[in-house]
Amino acid sequence: MNKTALITGASAGLGYEFANRFAEDGYDLVLVARNKAKMEEMKKRFPNLNITVITKDLSNPGAAREVYEEVKAAGIKVDALVNNAGFGLMGKFEELDIVKQSEMISLNITALTELTHYFLPELKESPNRARILNVASTAAFQPGPMMAVYYATKAYVLSFSEALAEELAGTSVTVTTLCPGATKTNFASVANVEKTKMFSGAMSPQEVAKQGYQALMSGKRVVITGSTNKVGAYAAKFLPRSLAAKIAKYVAKEA
């Protein structure tokens, strides 16, 4: 019987690439996103796998619970949970739509937390090594003027995931946090950061997903993709927070 991976934000970008990685390793899939057509394509690519498509906007209240209940109703046991869905917005906090910023918090934080809580008990009961991958960002390591709420949500993801990893030490469940820097996905267009300095050296989603998947399968707790991103993330630990904020503000400017 195949193992099963549940992946959110699976219709594009990193989520789509993670789905490919798991499928190539023989995992059945539960794909969650708003774009049904893109997820249905995965069924055609991997006809020998059981692929379940759930069309859901996880920023809506109660959506995570609905996903969990649909998975349970289908009799599916999950062995890997990939909390990938998320988005960002560029601009001054006071000028950005507060409804959209609240949706960002709901998706980047609330949905991730709720899905982890709902699925964790059965992950612990899995006969296989169970795995959780939470997608954060190098934004998690410092405050981010012009993307204040986004940076804050990713700081939450990193802190939550590291704490959970320690809570689960000694169990059969590992928790990995992926912290990519700029990546060539539709995130950039949604966040309106395509022309900024931070995206001048963006990595491909295939390479980011490859490194994240390898780290997940090895049980690594935190993975930062790209050598430049590693240097920046580690440097941020030693810089005064005010200086780190100024640097983040600088790279948010147009190149």
N, C-alpha and C positions, 0 to 999 in steps of 0.2 A: 504494500500500500504506500502510495506516494505521500511525502510530507507536503504541507500546505503553507503558503505564505500569503498574508494579507497585506496589501500595499495601498496606501492612500495617495491621492494625487497621481494616479497611475496612467492617466491619458496622455501625458506629455513630460518632457524634461527628464529629471532624475527618476521620477516615479516610473516612467515608461522604460527607462534603461534598467532599473532594478527589476522590473517585471521580466525583462529579457534575460537577465542574469539568473534569476531563480528558475525560470522556465528551462534554460539551457542545462541547469543542474537537475532537472527532472521534478521540480516542485509543481504541484497543482497551485492554482492561483485564485485569490479573491481580490478583484480589482475594484477600487472605489474612487470615483471622481464624478465630475459633472458631465463630461463629454462621453456619452455612451458609444458613439460610433467608433471612436479611436480605440476604446477598450475592446470592442467586438472584433476589431482587426486581429487582436492577439489570439483569438480562438482559431482563426484561419492559419496563423503562423505556426501554432502548436496544437494540431488536431488530436494528438494522442494524450493531451493533458486535460484534466477537468478544470475549466476556467469559469469562474462565477463573476458576473459583472453586476455591480451595485451602483446605480446612478444616484448620487447624493451630494448635496452641498453641505459640507461638514461645518460651515460657519453658522448654520441654522441651529437654534437651541434644540437639544434632544436628538440631533442627527446621529451622534456617535452611538447613543443607545439604540437607535433604529438599526444601524449597521450591525451591531452586536446581535440584536434579536433576529435579524434576517439570516445571519450566519448560523445561529443556533437552530432556527427553524429548518434550515437546509441540512442539518446534521453534520456540519463541517467542523472538524477539529483543527485549530490553527497551531502551527509549530513555529512560525516566525511572523512577527508584527513589524511592519515598516511604516512609521509615522513620518511621511514625507510631505504631505499637503501643507501649503503655506504660501503667503504672498507678502510683498512689501510695498511701501509707498514713499516717494521722495517729495519733500517739501517741508516748510515750517509747520510745526505741530498745530499752531493756532489757525493756519490757513487750510489745512487738509480737512476733508469731510469727516466729522467725528463718527458718523455712522459707519463709514468704510474702515476707520481706524478701530472701531469696536468689533467689526467683523474680523479684522486681522487678529485681534486678541482672541476672539472665539475660535478661529481656525488654528492659529499658530500655537496657542496654549491650551485652551479648554478642550478642544476635540482630541488633541494628542494625549492629554492627561486622562480624559474619560475612557478613551479606547484602551489605553494601557491598564487602567484599573479594571475594566470589564473583562479583558482577555487574560490578565496575569494569572488568576487561579488555574485556568486550564493549561496555560503555558507551563506552569509548575508541575502539572500532572502529566505532561507529554512524555511518552516513552523515549522520545528523541531529545537530543540537546536542543533546547528552545532558545530563541533569540529575539531580542528587541533592538531595532535600529531607529533612533530618533534623529531627524535631520535638523541640526542647528545651523551655525554659520560662524565664520571668523568674526562676524558682528557680535558674537556672544562675549568677546573678550574686552570690550570697551564701550563707553557710551557713544551714541551716534547722532550728533546734530544733523538735522535735515532728514533723518529717518529715525527719529527718537523712539517711536513706539515699536518699530520693527526690531531695532537693536535690542530693546528691552525684552521683547518676546523671546529672542534667541538666547539671551542671557538666562532667562527662565529655563528654557529647554536644556541647556547645558548643565545648569545647577541641579535641576530635577533629575536628570538622567544619571549624573555622577552619584548623587545620593542614592538613587534606586539601585544602581549597580553595586554599591557597597551593602545595601540592605539584602541583596540577593546573593552576595558572596557565599559560596559553599552550596548553593542550590544548582539545579540543572539549567537555570535561566541566566543568560548573559545580556547585558545592556551596553550597546555601543552608541556613542554620539558622533555623528558625522558633522564636521565643521568645514565646509567648503568655502572658498573665497568666491570671487566672481565666476559665474558659470554661464556658458552660452545656451540659455534656455529662454522660454517666454517670460520668466520672472523679470528680466531686464526691461521688457517693453511694458509690462503691467506696472512695474515700480517707477518707470520713466527714468531709468538710470543708464540707458544704453550709451550715452555720449559722455559719461563721467569718467574721471581718471581711474576710478576703482574698477571699471570694466575694460580698461585698455589691454589687459593681459588675461582675459577670461579663458578658463579651461573648458574643454569639451565635456558635455554631460556623460559621454561614454567613459572617459578617463576618470572622472569623479566617481561615477557609479562603480567602476572597477575597483578603485582603491577602497571605497566604502564597503563593498561586498567582501573583499578580502579581509578587511579589518573585522567585519561582523562575524565571518566564519572562523576567524582565529580567536574570537572572544575579546578583542581589544576594547578598552573602555572609551577612548577618545581618539579620533583620527582627524588630522588637519591635512587637507589635500593641497599639494603644491609646495615646493621649497620656499618660495617667496612668502606664501601665506603662513607657513610655519614660523618663519622668522618674525613676521609682523605680529602674530598671535603671542609668541613668547616674549617679544619686546614689550608688548602692551602690559604684561604682568609687572614689569619693573618701572614703567613710566608713571609719573604722577597722573591721576585720572584726568585732571584738567588739560594736560598736554595731550593725552591720548584722544580726548574729545576734539581738540583743535586739529589734530592730524586727520581724524575721521571727517571733520567738516571740510578740510582741504580736499580730500580725495572725492568728496561728493560734488565737487565743481566740475564743470564741463572741461574735457581735455582740450 
